[in-house]
């Protein structure tokens, strides 16, 4: 009994001890509902790498200090923000050093590592939530709740959210590795702030770290402009990095949750403000917009008593405003320039409440870079012009002053009638018993007749009294009627003023006729002719710009050389009448690499100006904001320690690893393929053999780009040439000035940084950096002058040669015109230089295309031609791609050169080196020959039968007349 009790007590005590020693159980974060049942869309491609379609938040997405327009996700656990729509890569290999903030790609990485969906295992679900106007969606509410709790900000309201869920994702290669990962990324923004939530399924992160051969997983984000954060797990042991589902978030108290603030600072989002205002307005205006137009000049409006001058500080310096409120329902306001020229008009719904009306215009048209929002604003608030303006005068209601004096009998008093006739009209005119002058209290006799001007002129003493009136009829009348010359002179002054007012009201500034939209391609001159209805009108620009030139006759020349913000405003002024008018056309410039790539209907505004930049539709294997970069296999980094050869691709995987050079895995890691290896000399022409990732473990060749078959034997594809002899460098000289007392090393580093960020990355080094001694300026400011010799490398592929020979100098001038702050390195590389012009940079050495051709070579089969084009550079072109074979012959490029396999068609057989000859087939020939003989034989038989039949018929039915007469 005691022994039994003694044996049980330790087990009970041990159990209690274990329970006491167990840590507090922390719950894991649950993934938001995903899959088809949650309304998600599935996107997966059964390839080693793939990217999703682009997402375009209407508000943009704040990342770092920028507002990004688009983003996409990849199979490798990233959400990437590309510089352009055509720069979409999957980047399977994580950065070896983690994020630095100045990484070449802006991305958010919930689990960046080389994944593989090619074997049919795993999938990806996603859903985009747009809640611009306060819509309530359950997943969005859950994300908002987490964000508010972690940030202690109860005011966050999501306007756009993206949920991406990677389900059962396998590591590369999927058929060799064990375990899968399931995790989720949620990106949410209210337009000004943005956050990322990474959720990892509890127990669902199962990749085997022992099987990873390349760079280790990376989690966190980088904005690409200096703002970044690496996951706390990046400093932990490797086995903890691959188990983020166990990571405890101290802010939320949950495991498997990581949280990141993606915006550097909070900024107003004018796209969102505009969209919300547009939503609150009817699509078309519902109240009377066209009742009042703006006067066409400030002088005209000042004498129109319907308009009053107002002060609206929001419109900037140099502008004056007139407003007219016809009722408490609103009115119009008009803005004028320093010469009195009409600039713009807008409707005001509530009198004297200008800011609520102007703010939406600023949100939609001035403070964001999307012109389509301004077009939507103008649809709700149509612009007020002056084309239909009429001054206050008789006849304004039907624009016909001829019928203003209509008698009760229907007749009309013609213009220029006598005073007696007009008096009779006024005394007899009435409506509903009320006369023209209203109801009068004094009783005039029915036969009352005033003294008319013609009667006073007949006075004998009139000449002496009215001599000072100088023939003015109103002065003469008042002087004679009142016998007071001073009153007459005062009347004359008032009459003169009235005539001046009437003349001003009826004077219109010169018109400007011409294109309202001006489109131009970089470096090319566009000519637009503007005309006016005034013969003495002269044209000028309000502000001068080196890219524009306007002649006095209205000829406008535009040669775009830079993307400097500029508002084009054309003025036409008549010296005769002293009035001016203004026109602000839309200016759209295209900076795409080729003019055929320009999309003038898809624009973005450049700064706070009227200049718009056309979008680019990249083609021919190009990408980048301006399609200035050629797609190359080296754009995506190769596997660690694998070198990438431009124009060819990644070299072979390191020893003991197999793959295509970008994706590599350990040999023998698969039970199915552990005994498989490539046969000796399996691939021809330096092709690299590796065991395929497909289930059959078959050997596969990675061929140089020239070859078209699976064994690298048959050529025919075009490819980039190799550098046979290193060509001389492209050399330029620059004269620079700075006021920072920089050292030679700092100037060298700064110039190298600026030239290294040109659109075409061809800069090599600065071979000379020398300070130029010059006298100190009178102002005493420490300006230093520098002479720099810079060298660039010619390369055969892409538009490098064309850029270096034809665009380099202009690009350098533009680069030094717009300098941005940069990060510090060992030597300071952010010296700000004074802007330079074309006179400060010139050629030292440049090679033409024919000279460069000798330095490049088409390595491989015989017969390849070296062909040059500005967009593609030098290309090795097979005759097979240029119609080498005639008459449908099939071309194969063999080691000895191109060879044609001629084919037969119809009745002919092609032959010859290029299948250029045609011969009739022998069997067809004999068939035609004997067929023709048979046809002739049948024709002869037919003719014989016809003739025979005709002869027999004639013999049987002929009766001569003389035989009948001879019978008895």
Buried (B, 14 or more C-beta within 10 A) or exposed (E): EEEEEEEEEEEEEEEEEEEEEEEEEEEBBBBBBBEEEBEBEEBBEEEBBBBBEEBEBBBBBBBBBBBBBBBBBBBBBBBBBBBBBBBBBBBBBBBEEBBEBBBEBBBBBBBBBBBBBBBEBBBBBBBBBBBBEEEEBEBBEBBBEBBBBBBEEEEBBBBBBBBBBBBBBBBBBBBBBEBBBBBBBBBBBBBBBBBBBBBBBBEBBBBEBEBBBBBBBBBBBBBBBBBBBBBBBBEEEEEBBBBBBBBEBEEBEBBBBBBBBBBBEEEEBBBBBBBBBBEEBEEEBEEEBEBBBBBBBBBBBBBBEBBEEBEBEEBEEEBBBBBBBEEEEBBBBBBBBEBBBBBBBBBBEEBEEBEEBBBBBBBBBEBBBBBEBBEBBBEBBBEBBBEEBBBEEEEEEEEEEEEBBEEEEEEEBEEEEEBBEEEBBBBEBEEEEEEEEEEEEEEEEEEEEEEBBEBBBEEEEBEEBBEBBEEBBBBBBBBBBEEEBEBBBEBBEEBEEEEEBEEBBEBBBBBBEBBEEBBBBBEEEBEBEBBBEBEEBBBBBBEEBEBBBBEEEBEBBBBBBBBBEBBBBBBBBBEEBEBBBBBBBBBBBBBBBBEEBBEBEBBBBBEEBBBBBBBBBBEBBBBBBBBBBBBBBBBBBBBEEBEBBBBBBBBBBBEEBBBBBBBBBBBBBBEEBEEBBBEEEBBBBEBBBBBBBEEEBEBBBBBBBBBBEEBBBBBBBBBBBBBEEEBBBBBBBBBBBBEBEBBEEBBBBBBBBBBBEBBBBBBBBBEEBEEEEEEEEEEEEEBBBBEBBBBBBBBBBBBBBBBBBEBBBBBBBBBBBEBEEBEEEEBBBBBEBBEBEEEBBEEEEBBEBEEBBEBBBBBBBEBBEBBBEBBBBBBBBBBBBEEBBBBEBEBBBBEEBBBBEBEBEEBBBBBBBBBBBBEEBEEBEEEEEEEEEEEEEEEEEEEEEEEEEEEEEEEEEEEEEEEEEEEE
